[in-house]
Amino acid sequence: KIVEVITTKELNYIVQELDFDDKIDILEELPANIVNTILENTPKEERHLINSFLNYPDDCAGSLMTPEYISLDKDMTVAEAMAHIKKEGMDAETIYTCYVKDWGRKLIGIVSLSTLVVADDNVKIRDIMHSDFVYLNVYDDQEEVAEYFTKYGFLAIPVVDKENRLVGIITVDDAIDVMQEETEEDFSKISAITPND
């Protein structure tokens, strides 16, 4: 109802202020003609990214992830990494875990903000990153996503494609939404099949 009464300019402002993953969720619910209007007023690079995210099936990790994360180069020093986080951090979904990529966007490690804060400024990221880490594939089922968050207790988990290229992260708040959906679905199934006393 709100979308029907506000102007295109107001709608574009609202959509542009959303975090990327929330933007995708909203666009999936809007009528096609309104989505087209919004995309026409979106920068070309972001429009391409939005279209690729909209193409993931609703029940997979790709539909839950956001591309708003901090990535670091393995050859950066801690000082360079901290400067990069200060510059890019306000646009990231979370800064507590940073993702180390090699050439071709391949995910090769993770490093926590707490590790960076206590490390010497001249240490290279490759020397303090963890190369043994948990990740999801873009086509993993959302139930598996929820299980990973329950099992490991992470605030965010990286998502890779079939070539192990980092394409996004899923944060715990999105995993909690999935857990709630799954619980409601399970209760609906139980109530439909359990006989009344």
C-alpha positions as CSV (number, residue, x, y, z in Angstrom):
1,K,0.0,0.0,0.0
2,I,2.9,2.4,0.8
3,V,4.5,1.7,-2.6
4,E,1.3,2.6,-4.4
5,V,1.0,6.1,-2.8
6,I,4.7,7.3,-2.7
7,T,6.6,8.8,-5.6
8,T,9.3,7.0,-7.5
9,K,11.8,9.4,-6.0
10,E,10.8,8.6,-2.5
11,L,10.7,4.8,-3.2
12,N,14.2,4.9,-4.8
13,Y,15.5,6.8,-1.7
14,I,14.0,4.1,0.7
15,V,15.5,1.2,-1.4
16,Q,18.9,2.8,-1.7
17,E,19.1,3.3,2.1
18,L,18.6,-0.5,2.8
19,D,21.3,-3.0,3.4
20,F,21.9,-5.0,0.2
21,D,20.3,-8.3,1.5
22,D,17.2,-6.4,2.8
23,K,17.0,-4.6,-0.6
24,I,16.9,-8.0,-2.4
25,D,14.1,-9.2,0.0
26,I,12.0,-6.1,-0.7
27,L,12.5,-6.3,-4.5
28,E,11.4,-10.0,-4.4
29,E,8.1,-8.9,-2.9
30,L,7.4,-5.9,-5.1
31,P,5.4,-6.0,-8.4
32,A,7.6,-6.3,-11.5
33,N,6.8,-2.9,-12.9
34,I,8.0,-1.2,-9.7
35,V,11.1,-3.3,-9.6
36,N,11.9,-2.3,-13.2
37,T,11.4,1.4,-12.2
38,I,13.8,1.0,-9.3
39,L,16.4,-0.8,-11.3
40,E,16.3,1.9,-14.0
41,N,17.4,4.4,-11.4
42,T,20.1,2.1,-9.9
43,P,23.8,2.4,-11.0
44,K,24.7,-0.2,-13.7
45,E,27.2,-2.1,-11.5
46,E,24.7,-2.4,-8.7
47,R,21.9,-3.3,-11.0
48,H,23.9,-6.2,-12.4
49,L,24.6,-7.4,-8.9
50,I,21.0,-7.2,-7.9
51,N,19.9,-9.1,-10.9
52,S,22.4,-11.9,-10.2
53,F,21.1,-12.2,-6.5
54,L,17.5,-12.2,-7.6
55,N,18.2,-15.3,-9.7
56,Y,19.1,-17.5,-6.8
57,P,16.3,-19.9,-5.7
58,D,14.4,-18.7,-2.6
59,D,15.5,-21.6,-0.4
60,C,19.2,-21.5,-0.9
61,A,22.2,-19.7,0.7
62,G,22.6,-17.4,-2.3
63,S,19.2,-15.8,-1.6
64,L,20.2,-15.0,2.0
65,M,23.7,-13.6,1.5
66,T,24.9,-10.0,1.1
67,P,27.9,-8.8,-0.8
68,E,28.6,-6.1,1.9
69,Y,31.7,-7.6,3.6
70,I,35.3,-6.6,4.3
71,S,37.8,-8.4,2.0
72,L,41.5,-8.2,2.5
73,D,44.5,-9.1,0.4
74,K,46.9,-11.6,1.8
75,D,49.9,-9.3,1.2
76,M,48.4,-6.4,3.1
77,T,50.0,-5.4,6.4
78,V,47.9,-5.2,9.5
79,A,48.2,-1.4,9.4
80,E,46.9,-1.4,5.7
81,A,44.1,-3.8,6.7
82,M,43.0,-1.5,9.5
83,A,43.0,1.5,7.3
84,H,40.9,-0.4,4.7
85,I,38.4,-1.4,7.4
86,K,38.1,2.2,8.6
87,K,37.5,3.3,5.0
88,E,35.0,0.5,4.0
89,G,33.6,-0.5,7.3
90,M,30.5,1.7,7.4
91,D,29.2,0.0,4.2
92,A,29.8,-3.5,5.4
93,E,27.3,-5.8,7.0
94,T,29.8,-6.7,9.7
95,I,33.5,-5.9,10.3
96,Y,34.2,-8.5,13.0
97,T,35.4,-11.1,10.5
98,C,37.3,-10.2,7.4
99,Y,37.7,-12.4,4.4
100,V,41.0,-12.9,2.6
101,K,40.9,-13.4,-1.1
102,D,43.5,-14.5,-3.6
103,W,43.5,-13.6,-7.3
104,G,40.2,-14.4,-9.0
105,R,38.2,-13.7,-5.8
106,K,39.1,-17.2,-4.4
107,L,38.5,-17.3,-0.6
108,I,41.8,-18.4,1.1
109,G,41.3,-17.4,4.7
110,I,39.6,-15.4,7.4
111,V,40.9,-13.1,10.1
112,S,39.0,-11.6,13.0
113,L,39.0,-7.9,13.9
114,S,40.2,-8.9,17.4
115,T,43.3,-10.6,15.8
116,L,44.0,-7.5,13.8
117,V,43.7,-5.1,16.7
118,V,46.3,-7.0,18.8
119,A,48.7,-7.8,16.0
120,D,51.8,-5.8,15.1
121,D,51.2,-3.2,12.4
122,N,53.9,-4.7,10.1
123,V,52.6,-8.3,10.2
124,K,51.2,-9.6,6.9
125,I,47.6,-10.8,6.7
126,R,48.8,-14.2,5.3
127,D,50.7,-14.8,8.5
128,I,47.8,-14.3,10.9
129,M,44.8,-15.5,8.8
130,H,43.1,-18.8,9.4
131,S,43.1,-21.0,6.3
132,D,40.9,-23.7,8.0
133,F,37.4,-22.2,8.0
134,V,33.7,-23.0,7.6
135,Y,31.9,-21.8,4.4
136,L,28.7,-22.4,2.5
137,N,28.0,-22.9,-1.2
138,V,25.5,-20.5,-2.9
139,Y,23.2,-23.5,-3.6
140,D,23.2,-25.0,-0.1
141,D,19.7,-25.3,1.3
142,Q,18.6,-22.7,3.8
143,E,18.0,-25.4,6.4
144,E,21.7,-26.3,6.1
145,V,22.6,-22.6,6.6
146,A,20.6,-22.5,9.8
147,E,22.3,-25.7,11.0
148,Y,25.7,-24.2,10.4
149,F,24.9,-21.2,12.5
150,T,23.4,-23.4,15.3
151,K,26.4,-25.7,15.2
152,Y,29.2,-23.2,15.1
153,G,27.7,-20.0,16.7
154,F,29.3,-17.7,14.2
155,L,28.1,-14.1,13.5
156,A,28.7,-14.6,9.8
157,I,29.6,-17.3,7.4
158,P,31.2,-16.8,3.9
159,V,29.4,-18.1,0.8
160,V,31.3,-19.3,-2.2
161,D,30.4,-20.4,-5.7
162,K,31.5,-23.8,-7.3
163,E,35.0,-22.3,-8.0
164,N,35.4,-21.3,-4.3
165,R,35.1,-17.6,-5.2
166,L,33.7,-15.5,-2.4
167,V,30.4,-14.1,-3.5
168,G,28.9,-13.0,-0.2
169,I,28.3,-13.6,3.5
170,I,25.3,-14.7,5.5
171,T,24.9,-13.0,8.9
172,V,23.3,-14.5,12.0
173,D,20.2,-12.3,11.8
174,D,19.4,-13.7,8.4
175,A,20.0,-17.3,9.7
176,I,17.6,-16.6,12.6
177,D,14.9,-15.5,10.1
178,V,15.4,-18.9,8.4
179,M,15.2,-20.7,11.7
180,Q,11.9,-19.0,12.5
181,E,10.5,-19.8,9.1
182,E,11.5,-23.5,9.5
183,T,10.0,-23.7,13.0
184,E,6.7,-22.1,11.8
185,E,6.6,-24.6,8.9
186,D,7.3,-27.5,11.2
187,F,4.5,-26.4,13.6
188,S,2.1,-26.1,10.6
189,K,2.9,-29.6,9.5
190,I,2.5,-31.0,13.0
191,S,-0.8,-29.3,13.5
192,A,-2.1,-30.5,10.2
193,I,-1.3,-34.2,10.8
194,T,-1.8,-34.6,14.5
195,P,-5.3,-35.9,15.4
196,N,-7.5,-33.9,17.7
197,D,-8.3,-35.4,21.1
